Amino acid sequence: MEQDGSRHRFRWYQIVLLVALLVMLVLIGVRRPWVEPLPGVSIVPSRPVVREADLGPESAYRLLLDATSMPAEEGNPSFLQVWRGGFPYVLVKFQFYPWPQECPVATGLDRPVPSGPWTRAEYEDIKRLARFYEPYVVLLDLALDAPDPQMPTVDSPTYMVNYLSGVRRMGYWLAVSACQRAGIGDGAGSIQDLSRALRLGNLVCRGGELVGHAIGHAGQIAAADAAWVVARQDGVSAPALHEGAQLFLAALADAEPVAEGLRQQLLVAEALVSTASRGPTPDPRLLPPSLSSREWRPVFAAGPLLGSTPRSTAWNVEAYFQHLIALAERPPDGTTVADLAALREQVRLPGQGRWYLMLRIRDPVGLLLAGSLADDAQHTILSALRRDAALRAMAVFLAVRAYEVEHGQPPEDLAQLVPEYLPAIPLDPYDGQPLRYLRRDVPGLPPEAWAVYSIGENGGDDGGTARAVGVVRDAKAKGPDFVWPSQNYR
């Protein structure tokens, strides 16, 4: 009897195990693909890979390293006495308070106050920074004028791009310097600083690293913020304003397409595929932080059994980048931002976790790798759209200001700017229509104010409604449209 019971239990265990295996096979058999290829979209970079060792001492890259190797002044008390919010804080203050012609008188409350006039300590800090940056700007001019404006191609997850932090500081300083120079009547120096910031942004994008693109875009948006401050100065001449408008158009014409950055980034993705295929536990130092935890080790370990071979994973990641590149190259029609968000959701790690990936998704390793790269790709495409909106709108804003200075009033419509001030009215990167212009009655401003605006990321024209100037990065102040008005908001 006891033997019969044991046999019965063993047979029962066999049945349970068989059913479990059948269920698992069914689940694995009905797994869905997470991406489909997109024929006709090229993933091949237009330029060959450039190694760091191939760039000599006179190359733009080596000269840029010299120009941006200054100490991190934000943390150096010998250079900054009162700034704690960094250069973005300084740019916001310039929007509300013009640079004083003379050093303010010291007071007992001489500390940085965002809602108050410039203090003596703030004034002395800016002057100190101007002296500090002067030799580095000379080196930057050499880098910008170098005959080969190429950065080394980022093609490995281990490639270090530490110089980008110095590039970021330099870009912001040039925007601050442009505002300061305009305040003391140095219009030519102000335009020159704006030109440097715009060209620096284009140069750093040529390395292919998406972080480099984002930093380059941020510096150019800061230049647009500074140009808005400069253009509203009473002493800026119409020729200087016209020159500024041409600078922004030239920067757009020379800008590195973000699609090219995505093609270069695919080289990093392919290196990640190779890394993840080396064994059940890839070196976590070579993986993105989001994948280096122990939670995802079973997925990598079981990957070959689940269809995540090096070939299939590389094929799927390339297909995903085809979709990203197609979005980046698609003519604007008002749906790019929404479609980009939907594509990001396609590779967002599901709440069910690793077992859901293993049992329900074909090539789970590919989905993990694509998901780890998707945030950077999405952010860079969005930052490129914001950069394009800022630079195009600023070219129009400067042209309107030049017209206003020469004629005593702004134009009734933008057609009056063509061809004397602009060759054509730039298009809004969010819907492909000409940028909008309000001759009067800007929402939230006095009736006589005028404005240039883009419809922004919501894809709809809200009539120039905003609560802050330009491409707003503060979620609390974000309005429906991106607006550059002739007067500031409260």
CORWOBEL-V25816 format. One record per residue. N is the residue number from 1. RES is the residue in one letter. PSI is psi in whole degrees, 0 to 359 (* if undefined). NEAR is the number of other C-alpha atoms within 12 Angstrom. Layout:
# CORWOBEL-V25816
n:N res:RES psi:PSI near:NEAR
n:N res:RES psi:PSI near:NEAR
This chain:
# CORWOBEL-V25816
n:1 res:M psi:316 near:7
n:2 res:E psi:321 near:8
n:3 res:Q psi:318 near:9
n:4 res:D psi:321 near:10
n:5 res:G psi:320 near:11
n:6 res:S psi:317 near:12
n:7 res:R psi:322 near:13
n:8 res:H psi:316 near:14
n:9 res:R psi:319 near:14
n:10 res:F psi:318 near:14
n:11 res:R psi:323 near:14
n:12 res:W psi:318 near:14
n:13 res:Y psi:320 near:14
n:14 res:Q psi:318 near:14
n:15 res:I psi:315 near:14
n:16 res:V psi:315 near:14
n:17 res:L psi:319 near:14
n:18 res:L psi:316 near:14
n:19 res:V psi:318 near:14
n:20 res:A psi:318 near:14
n:21 res:L psi:319 near:15
n:22 res:L psi:316 near:14
n:23 res:V psi:316 near:15
n:24 res:M psi:318 near:20
n:25 res:L psi:321 near:18
n:26 res:V psi:314 near:14
n:27 res:L psi:316 near:21
n:28 res:I psi:324 near:25
n:29 res:G psi:331 near:19
n:30 res:V psi:17 near:15
n:31 res:R psi:146 near:21
n:32 res:R psi:146 near:21
n:33 res:P psi:146 near:29
n:34 res:W psi:354 near:31
n:35 res:V psi:151 near:31
n:36 res:E psi:146 near:19
n:37 res:P psi:158 near:22
n:38 res:L psi:91 near:21
n:39 res:P psi:147 near:15
n:40 res:G psi:357 near:12
n:41 res:V psi:120 near:23
n:42 res:S psi:136 near:24
n:43 res:I psi:9 near:31
n:44 res:V psi:124 near:22
n:45 res:P psi:149 near:26
n:46 res:S psi:341 near:17
n:47 res:R psi:150 near:19
n:48 res:P psi:162 near:20
n:49 res:V psi:134 near:26
n:50 res:V psi:120 near:23
n:51 res:R psi:150 near:18
n:52 res:E psi:323 near:23
n:53 res:A psi:341 near:14
n:54 res:D psi:349 near:17
n:55 res:L psi:117 near:24
n:56 res:G psi:183 near:20
n:57 res:P psi:337 near:18
n:58 res:E psi:4 near:22
n:59 res:S psi:159 near:28
n:60 res:A psi:324 near:33
n:61 res:Y psi:311 near:42
n:62 res:R psi:320 near:29
n:63 res:L psi:325 near:32
n:64 res:L psi:323 near:39
n:65 res:L psi:317 near:33
n:66 res:D psi:321 near:27
n:67 res:A psi:336 near:32
n:68 res:T psi:18 near:35
n:69 res:S psi:20 near:26
n:70 res:M psi:156 near:29
n:71 res:P psi:156 near:24
n:72 res:A psi:95 near:23
n:73 res:E psi:339 near:29
n:74 res:E psi:330 near:24
n:75 res:G psi:9 near:15
n:76 res:N psi:105 near:16
n:77 res:P psi:342 near:16
n:78 res:S psi:344 near:17
n:79 res:F psi:326 near:25
n:80 res:L psi:119 near:28
n:81 res:Q psi:324 near:27
n:82 res:V psi:341 near:30
n:83 res:W psi:130 near:32
n:84 res:R psi:344 near:21
n:85 res:G psi:359 near:18
n:86 res:G psi:183 near:26
n:87 res:F psi:324 near:33
n:88 res:P psi:323 near:31
n:89 res:Y psi:319 near:25
n:90 res:V psi:317 near:40
n:91 res:L psi:321 near:38
n:92 res:V psi:320 near:33
n:93 res:K psi:323 near:31
n:94 res:F psi:330 near:40
n:95 res:Q psi:332 near:41
n:96 res:F psi:334 near:29
n:97 res:Y psi:117 near:26
n:98 res:P psi:153 near:31
n:99 res:W psi:130 near:36
n:100 res:P psi:144 near:25
n:101 res:Q psi:329 near:16
n:102 res:E psi:161 near:17
n:103 res:C psi:126 near:19
n:104 res:P psi:154 near:17
n:105 res:V psi:135 near:17
n:106 res:A psi:144 near:16
n:107 res:T psi:170 near:13
n:108 res:G psi:343 near:9
n:109 res:L psi:43 near:14
n:110 res:D psi:80 near:20
n:111 res:R psi:160 near:23
n:112 res:P psi:125 near:27
n:113 res:V psi:111 near:23
n:114 res:P psi:326 near:23
n:115 res:S psi:12 near:17
n:116 res:G psi:168 near:17
n:117 res:P psi:171 near:27
n:118 res:W psi:137 near:36
n:119 res:T psi:166 near:31
n:120 res:R psi:318 near:26
n:121 res:A psi:320 near:27
n:122 res:E psi:316 near:37
n:123 res:Y psi:313 near:32
n:124 res:E psi:326 near:29
n:125 res:D psi:314 near:33
n:126 res:I psi:317 near:37
n:127 res:K psi:322 near:27
n:128 res:R psi:318 near:20
n:129 res:L psi:325 near:35
n:130 res:A psi:318 near:26
n:131 res:R psi:323 near:17
n:132 res:F psi:319 near:23
n:133 res:Y psi:344 near:31
n:134 res:E psi:308 near:22
n:135 res:P psi:330 near:18
n:136 res:Y psi:327 near:30
n:137 res:V psi:325 near:34
n:138 res:V psi:316 near:21
n:139 res:L psi:323 near:28
n:140 res:L psi:319 near:37
n:141 res:D psi:321 near:26
n:142 res:L psi:318 near:27
n:143 res:A psi:317 near:32
n:144 res:L psi:334 near:33
n:145 res:D psi:3 near:22
n:146 res:A psi:145 near:24
n:147 res:P psi:333 near:14
n:148 res:D psi:95 near:23
n:149 res:P psi:59 near:30
n:150 res:Q psi:136 near:36
n:151 res:M psi:156 near:41
n:152 res:P psi:142 near:37
n:153 res:T psi:130 near:37
n:154 res:V psi:110 near:37
n:155 res:D psi:17 near:31
n:156 res:S psi:144 near:28
n:157 res:P psi:348 near:29
n:158 res:T psi:358 near:19
n:159 res:Y psi:131 near:21
n:160 res:M psi:134 near:18
n:161 res:V psi:49 near:29
n:162 res:N psi:335 near:16
n:163 res:Y psi:343 near:30
n:164 res:L psi:331 near:35
n:165 res:S psi:321 near:27
n:166 res:G psi:323 near:32
n:167 res:V psi:318 near:45
n:168 res:R psi:314 near:38
n:169 res:R psi:319 near:37
n:170 res:M psi:316 near:50
n:171 res:G psi:315 near:45
n:172 res:Y psi:321 near:41
n:173 res:W psi:319 near:45
n:174 res:L psi:323 near:48
n:175 res:A psi:316 near:48
n:176 res:V psi:316 near:46
n:177 res:S psi:322 near:47
n:178 res:A psi:318 near:44
n:179 res:C psi:317 near:48
n:180 res:Q psi:318 near:43
n:181 res:R psi:319 near:36
n:182 res:A psi:324 near:38
n:183 res:G psi:333 near:31
n:184 res:I psi:11 near:25
n:185 res:G psi:9 near:24
n:186 res:D psi:74 near:24
n:187 res:G psi:321 near:31
n:188 res:A psi:317 near:25
n:189 res:G psi:326 near:25
n:190 res:S psi:314 near:37
n:191 res:I psi:323 near:42
n:192 res:Q psi:319 near:28
n:193 res:D psi:320 near:43
n:194 res:L psi:319 near:51
n:195 res:S psi:317 near:38
n:196 res:R psi:315 near:40
n:197 res:A psi:319 near:47
n:198 res:L psi:317 near:49
n:199 res:R psi:324 near:41
n:200 res:L psi:318 near:54
n:201 res:G psi:318 near:48
n:202 res:N psi:322 near:42
n:203 res:L psi:314 near:43
n:204 res:V psi:340 near:48
n:205 res:C psi:348 near:44
n:206 res:R psi:0 near:44
n:207 res:G psi:346 near:45
n:208 res:G psi:342 near:44
n:209 res:E psi:129 near:41
n:210 res:L psi:327 near:44
n:211 res:V psi:322 near:38
n:212 res:G psi:319 near:44
n:213 res:H psi:313 near:47
n:214 res:A psi:319 near:38
n:215 res:I psi:319 near:41
n:216 res:G psi:317 near:46
n:217 res:H psi:318 near:47
n:218 res:A psi:319 near:44
n:219 res:G psi:323 near:49
n:220 res:Q psi:325 near:51
n:221 res:I psi:321 near:47
n:222 res:A psi:323 near:50
n:223 res:A psi:322 near:50
n:224 res:A psi:319 near:53
n:225 res:D psi:316 near:48
n:226 res:A psi:319 near:52
n:227 res:A psi:325 near:56
n:228 res:W psi:319 near:51
n:229 res:V psi:314 near:47
n:230 res:V psi:316 near:48
n:231 res:A psi:333 near:48
n:232 res:R psi:358 near:34
n:233 res:Q psi:139 near:37
n:234 res:D psi:329 near:20
n:235 res:G psi:3 near:22
n:236 res:V psi:128 near:35
n:237 res:S psi:160 near:28
n:238 res:A psi:318 near:27
n:239 res:P psi:321 near:25
n:240 res:A psi:320 near:34
n:241 res:L psi:319 near:42
n:242 res:H psi:318 near:34
n:243 res:E psi:319 near:31
n:244 res:G psi:319 near:47
n:245 res:A psi:319 near:43
n:246 res:Q psi:325 near:32
n:247 res:L psi:317 near:35
n:248 res:F psi:322 near:43
n:249 res:L psi:320 near:36
n:250 res:A psi:321 near:21
n:251 res:A psi:321 near:36
n:252 res:L psi:318 near:34
n:253 res:A psi:330 near:18
n:254 res:D psi:1 near:20
n:255 res:A psi:144 near:30
n:256 res:E psi:124 near:39
n:257 res:P psi:137 near:35
n:258 res:V psi:335 near:43
n:259 res:A psi:325 near:39
n:260 res:E psi:323 near:37
n:261 res:G psi:323 near:44
n:262 res:L psi:322 near:49
n:263 res:R psi:321 near:44
n:264 res:Q psi:323 near:41
n:265 res:Q psi:334 near:45
n:266 res:L psi:332 near:42
n:267 res:L psi:320 near:33
n:268 res:V psi:319 near:36
n:269 res:A psi:320 near:44
n:270 res:E psi:325 near:34
n:271 res:A psi:324 near:28
n:272 res:L psi:321 near:36
n:273 res:V psi:316 near:41
n:274 res:S psi:319 near:29
n:275 res:T psi:314 near:31
n:276 res:A psi:345 near:41
n:277 res:S psi:8 near:32
n:278 res:R psi:345 near:21
n:279 res:G psi:180 near:22
n:280 res:P psi:336 near:22
n:281 res:T psi:84 near:25
n:282 res:P psi:153 near:28
n:283 res:D psi:115 near:24
n:284 res:P psi:340 near:24
n:285 res:R psi:340 near:17
n:286 res:L psi:354 near:25
n:287 res:L psi:154 near:32
n:288 res:P psi:150 near:31
n:289 res:P psi:327 near:19
n:290 res:S psi:344 near:23
n:291 res:L psi:358 near:33
n:292 res:S psi:0 near:24
n:293 res:S psi:163 near:19
n:294 res:R psi:342 near:18
n:295 res:E psi:326 near:17
n:296 res:W psi:2 near:33
n:297 res:R psi:320 near:27
n:298 res:P psi:327 near:27
n:299 res:V psi:315 near:39
n:300 res:F psi:321 near:43
n:301 res:A psi:318 near:26
n:302 res:A psi:1 near:26
n:303 res:G psi:310 near:37
n:304 res:P psi:326 near:26
n:305 res:L psi:338 near:20
n:306 res:L psi:11 near:33
n:307 res:G psi:3 near:34
n:308 res:S psi:67 near:36
n:309 res:T psi:159 near:27
n:310 res:P psi:322 near:29
n:311 res:R psi:313 near:20
n:312 res:S psi:321 near:27
n:313 res:T psi:316 near:38
n:314 res:A psi:319 near:33
n:315 res:W psi:316 near:30
n:316 res:N psi:319 near:37
n:317 res:V psi:321 near:46
n:318 res:E psi:320 near:37
n:319 res:A psi:321 near:32
n:320 res:Y psi:318 near:41
n:321 res:F psi:332 near:46
n:322 res:Q psi:318 near:33
n:323 res:H psi:318 near:37
n:324 res:L psi:314 near:47
n:325 res:I psi:320 near:38
n:326 res:A psi:320 near:30
n:327 res:L psi:319 near:35
n:328 res:A psi:329 near:35
n:329 res:E psi:352 near:25
n:330 res:R psi:135 near:27
n:331 res:P psi:141 near:19
n:332 res:P psi:135 near:28
n:333 res:D psi:11 near:23
n:334 res:G psi:356 near:26
n:335 res:T psi:1 near:23
n:336 res:T psi:314 near:32
n:337 res:V psi:316 near:33
n:338 res:A psi:318 near:21
n:339 res:D psi:325 near:26
n:340 res:L psi:319 near:31
n:341 res:A psi:321 near:24
n:342 res:A psi:321 near:18
n:343 res:L psi:322 near:29
n:344 res:R psi:320 near:31
n:345 res:E psi:332 near:20
n:346 res:Q psi:332 near:25
n:347 res:V psi:13 near:34
n:348 res:R psi:134 near:25
n:349 res:L psi:125 near:30
n:350 res:P psi:154 near:19
n:351 res:G psi:339 near:10
n:352 res:Q psi:341 near:13
n:353 res:G psi:201 near:19
n:354 res:R psi:325 near:28
n:355 res:W psi:325 near:25
n:356 res:Y psi:316 near:23
n:357 res:L psi:314 near:36
n:358 res:M psi:326 near:38
n:359 res:L psi:339 near:29
n:360 res:R psi:346 near:27
n:361 res:I psi:130 near:34
n:362 res:R psi:136 near:33
n:363 res:D psi:64 near:39
n:364 res:P psi:329 near:48
n:365 res:V psi:320 near:48
n:366 res:G psi:319 near:47
n:367 res:L psi:319 near:47
n:368 res:L psi:313 near:44
n:369 res:L psi:317 near:43
n:370 res:A psi:320 near:46
n:371 res:G psi:326 near:33
n:372 res:S psi:337 near:28
n:373 res:L psi:348 near:40
n:374 res:A psi:322 near:36
n:375 res:D psi:314 near:27
n:376 res:D psi:318 near:27
n:377 res:A psi:314 near:42
n:378 res:Q psi:315 near:39
n:379 res:H psi:320 near:30
n:380 res:T psi:319 near:39
n:381 res:I psi:318 near:41
n:382 res:L psi:319 near:36
n:383 res:S psi:328 near:36
n:384 res:A psi:319 near:45
n:385 res:L psi:317 near:47
n:386 res:R psi:318 near:38
n:387 res:R psi:313 near:48
n:388 res:D psi:318 near:43
n:389 res:A psi:316 near:47
n:390 res:A psi:314 near:52
n:391 res:L psi:320 near:53
n:392 res:R psi:315 near:47
n:393 res:A psi:323 near:48
n:394 res:M psi:325 near:55
n:395 res:A psi:317 near:45
n:396 res:V psi:317 near:54
n:397 res:F psi:315 near:53
n:398 res:L psi:324 near:49
n:399 res:A psi:318 near:47
n:400 res:V psi:318 near:46
n:401 res:R psi:320 near:45
n:402 res:A psi:317 near:37
n:403 res:Y psi:317 near:33
n:404 res:E psi:318 near:30
n:405 res:V psi:321 near:25
n:406 res:E psi:327 near:20
n:407 res:H psi:354 near:15
n:408 res:G psi:355 near:12
n:409 res:Q psi:155 near:19
n:410 res:P psi:161 near:31
n:411 res:P psi:155 near:29
n:412 res:E psi:328 near:18
n:413 res:D psi:165 near:24
n:414 res:L psi:342 near:33
n:415 res:A psi:335 near:24
n:416 res:Q psi:348 near:23
n:417 res:L psi:344 near:30
n:418 res:V psi:131 near:18
n:419 res:P psi:3 near:12
n:420 res:E psi:320 near:19
n:421 res:Y psi:328 near:33
n:422 res:L psi:143 near:33
n:423 res:P psi:329 near:20
n:424 res:A psi:162 near:22
n:425 res:I psi:120 near:32
n:426 res:P psi:152 near:38
n:427 res:L psi:149 near:30
n:428 res:D psi:123 near:38
n:429 res:P psi:352 near:41
n:430 res:Y psi:341 near:41
n:431 res:D psi:359 near:28
n:432 res:G psi:4 near:25
n:433 res:Q psi:158 near:23
n:434 res:P psi:144 near:25
n:435 res:L psi:146 near:40
n:436 res:R psi:155 near:40
n:437 res:Y psi:130 near:39
n:438 res:L psi:116 near:31
n:439 res:R psi:333 near:27
n:440 res:R psi:174 near:25
n:441 res:D psi:50 near:20
n:442 res:V psi:129 near:31
n:443 res:P psi:129 near:30
n:444 res:G psi:1 near:25
n:445 res:L psi:165 near:26
n:446 res:P psi:156 near:18
n:447 res:P psi:329 near:16
n:448 res:E psi:350 near:18
n:449 res:A psi:146 near:25
n:450 res:W psi:167 near:34
n:451 res:A psi:152 near:47
n:452 res:V psi:138 near:49
n:453 res:Y psi:157 near:47
n:454 res:S psi:152 near:52
n:455 res:I psi:343 near:41
n:456 res:G psi:190 near:44
n:457 res:E psi:348 near:37
n:458 res:N psi:354 near:24
n:459 res:G psi:8 near:26
n:460 res:G psi:146 near:24
n:461 res:D psi:112 near:26
n:462 res:D psi:24 near:21
n:463 res:G psi:22 near:26
n:464 res:G psi:26 near:36
n:465 res:T psi:128 near:33
n:466 res:A psi:169 near:35
n:467 res:R psi:1 near:28
n:468 res:A psi:164 near:33
n:469 res:V psi:137 near:45
n:470 res:G psi:204 near:49
n:471 res:V psi:96 near:44
n:472 res:V psi:131 near:31
n:473 res:R psi:355 near:25
n:474 res:D psi:115 near:14
n:475 res:A psi:329 near:12
n:476 res:K psi:330 near:10
n:477 res:A psi:3 near:19
n:478 res:K psi:129 near:21
n:479 res:G psi:173 near:31
n:480 res:P psi:324 near:28
n:481 res:D psi:162 near:39
n:482 res:F psi:113 near:47
n:483 res:V psi:137 near:48
n:484 res:W psi:95 near:52
n:485 res:P psi:164 near:47
n:486 res:S psi:341 near:38
n:487 res:Q psi:153 near:29
n:488 res:N psi:157 near:29
n:489 res:Y psi:164 near:23
n:490 res:R psi:* near:14
